[in-house]
Amino acid sequence: MDKRIGVVGIVIEDLTHIFEVNEILHQFAFVIVGRMGIPYKERGVNVISLIVDGTTDEIGALTGKLGKIKNISVKSALSKK
C-alpha cells in the first residue's frame, strides 16, 4: 500500500481522557513525524496537531481509535499521492 503524508487535528474537551489519548499516540508513534500540543486554558481545551506519514489503513486506525474516545474531536487531511 502507498504511504501518504497528512495532518491530524485533535481537540480534547475533557482532560480526564488525556492519558488515553497519549497511550494511543504512543502506539502509533511509527506513523507520527511531528506533534504540537497547545493547552488553550481560556477555552478549557487542549489542541494537538500531528504530521503523519503512513498508509491510509494505519492513519485510519489511529484516527478511528482516537475518535472513539468521548469528548475528543479528530479530523485528518491526507495527500492524494
C-alpha positions as CSV (number, residue, x, y, z in Angstrom):
1,M,0.0,0.0,0.0
2,D,1.2,3.5,-0.8
3,K,2.1,5.8,2.1
4,R,0.5,9.2,2.4
5,I,1.6,12.4,4.2
6,G,-1.0,14.3,6.1
7,V,-2.1,16.2,9.2
8,V,-4.4,15.1,12.0
9,G,-6.1,17.7,14.3
10,I,-7.3,16.6,17.7
11,V,-9.4,18.7,20.1
12,I,-9.6,17.4,23.7
13,E,-12.6,18.8,25.5
14,D,-12.3,16.6,28.6
15,L,-8.9,16.4,30.1
16,T,-9.7,13.2,32.0
17,H,-9.1,11.3,28.7
18,I,-5.6,12.8,28.1
19,F,-3.8,9.6,29.3
20,E,-5.8,7.5,26.9
21,V,-5.0,9.9,24.0
22,N,-1.3,9.8,24.8
23,E,-1.4,6.0,25.0
24,I,-2.9,5.7,21.5
25,L,-0.4,8.3,20.2
26,H,2.4,6.2,21.7
27,Q,1.0,3.0,20.0
28,F,1.1,4.8,16.6
29,A,4.5,6.6,17.1
30,F,5.8,4.9,13.9
31,V,3.3,6.9,11.9
32,I,3.8,10.3,13.6
33,V,6.5,12.5,12.2
34,G,5.8,15.6,14.4
35,R,3.5,16.7,17.1
36,M,2.5,20.0,18.6
37,G,0.2,20.4,21.6
38,I,-1.3,23.6,22.8
39,P,-3.3,23.9,26.0
40,Y,-5.9,26.6,25.4
41,K,-6.8,27.4,29.0
42,E,-9.2,30.2,28.3
43,R,-11.4,27.8,26.4
44,G,-10.7,24.8,28.6
45,V,-9.5,22.6,25.8
46,N,-6.2,21.1,24.5
47,V,-5.4,21.0,20.8
48,I,-2.9,18.6,19.3
49,S,-1.7,18.7,15.7
50,L,0.1,15.8,14.2
51,I,2.1,15.4,11.0
52,V,1.7,11.8,9.9
53,D,3.3,9.5,7.2
54,G,1.8,6.1,6.7
55,T,-0.7,4.1,4.8
56,T,-4.4,5.1,4.8
57,D,-5.1,2.0,6.9
58,E,-2.5,3.0,9.6
59,I,-3.7,6.6,9.7
60,G,-7.3,5.5,9.7
61,A,-6.7,3.1,12.6
62,L,-5.1,6.0,14.6
63,T,-7.9,8.4,13.9
64,G,-10.5,5.7,14.5
65,K,-9.2,4.8,17.9
66,L,-9.0,8.5,18.9
67,G,-12.4,9.2,17.6
68,K,-14.0,6.6,19.8
69,I,-13.0,8.5,23.0
70,K,-15.7,10.6,24.4
71,N,-15.3,14.4,24.1
72,I,-12.4,14.1,21.6
73,S,-12.8,15.5,18.1
74,V,-10.5,14.3,15.3
75,K,-10.1,15.4,11.7
76,S,-7.5,14.4,9.1
77,A,-6.3,15.6,5.7
78,L,-4.0,13.4,3.6
79,S,-2.1,13.9,0.4
80,K,-3.5,12.4,-2.7
81,K,-0.3,10.6,-3.6
